[in-house]
Amino acid sequence: MATRRLGIIMNGVTGRMGMNQHLMRSIIAIMRQGGVILNEWERIMPEPILVGRNPAKLESLATQAGIQRWTTNLDEALANP
């Protein structure tokens, strides 16, 4: 089965709603289930990049969620293909 990677910029995710509802209960849950299966040949796997103002909070949340990419520079995240 082919896996399509879908980059998702999650800006302001260190807040309560962004962290709990959007990241942990949605995106991380989808990743742990193996992505979203489109048909018998392909699936979509989200690849989040966490963006915010506080590097310590971002790094801590990224570690907790098992996410590799985080930044405090939204323009840099948006420019990344």
Legacy VTK file of the C-alpha trace (Angstrom):
# vtk DataFile Version 3.0
C-alpha trace
ASCII
DATASET POLYDATA
POINTS 81 float
0.000 0.000 0.000
1.407 3.411 -0.980
1.536 6.075 1.708
1.100 9.743 0.835
2.638 12.089 3.377
0.605 15.215 4.093
2.417 18.068 5.821
0.279 19.942 8.339
1.451 23.187 9.922
-0.064 23.405 13.392
0.354 27.005 14.550
-0.376 27.856 18.199
-0.595 24.232 19.236
0.855 24.741 22.730
-2.489 26.031 24.008
-4.940 23.687 25.718
-7.317 23.235 22.785
-4.585 23.013 20.154
-2.649 20.454 22.169
-5.480 18.265 23.431
-8.170 18.460 20.769
-6.301 19.128 17.545
-2.936 17.467 18.068
-3.284 14.601 20.537
-6.889 13.495 19.982
-6.940 14.039 16.230
-3.614 14.093 14.379
-1.651 11.811 16.737
-4.600 9.405 16.940
-4.732 9.215 13.127
-0.979 8.615 12.965
-1.146 5.842 15.580
-3.905 4.127 13.594
-1.668 4.062 10.527
-3.119 7.057 8.690
-6.319 7.413 6.723
-6.917 4.606 4.247
-8.268 5.940 0.968
-8.639 2.612 -0.827
-6.854 -0.718 -0.950
-3.833 0.869 -2.675
-3.146 4.060 -0.753
-3.324 5.841 2.560
-2.632 9.375 3.812
-0.286 9.874 6.750
-0.237 13.299 8.415
3.199 14.825 9.091
2.695 17.717 11.496
5.125 20.534 12.140
4.447 22.376 15.375
4.689 26.170 15.278
4.476 28.623 18.148
6.217 31.366 20.100
7.680 29.406 23.009
10.517 27.052 21.980
10.603 25.266 25.348
6.887 24.425 25.165
7.170 23.360 21.516
10.126 21.088 22.175
8.409 19.511 25.174
5.168 18.930 23.274
7.004 17.556 20.236
8.884 15.094 22.444
5.687 14.063 24.233
3.862 13.521 20.930
6.793 11.874 19.126
6.957 14.607 16.488
10.308 15.481 14.959
9.634 18.923 13.480
8.867 22.140 15.340
9.770 25.799 14.882
9.064 29.305 16.117
9.289 30.647 12.554
5.934 30.426 10.758
7.326 31.892 7.521
9.984 29.162 7.439
7.354 26.473 7.967
5.157 27.897 5.207
8.101 28.043 2.789
8.999 24.376 3.332
7.656 22.325 0.411
LINES 1 82
81 0 1 2 3 4 5 6 7 8 9 10 11 12 13 14 15 16 17 18 19 20 21 22 23 24 25 26 27 28 29 30 31 32 33 34 35 36 37 38 39 40 41 42 43 44 45 46 47 48 49 50 51 52 53 54 55 56 57 58 59 60 61 62 63 64 65 66 67 68 69 70 71 72 73 74 75 76 77 78 79 80
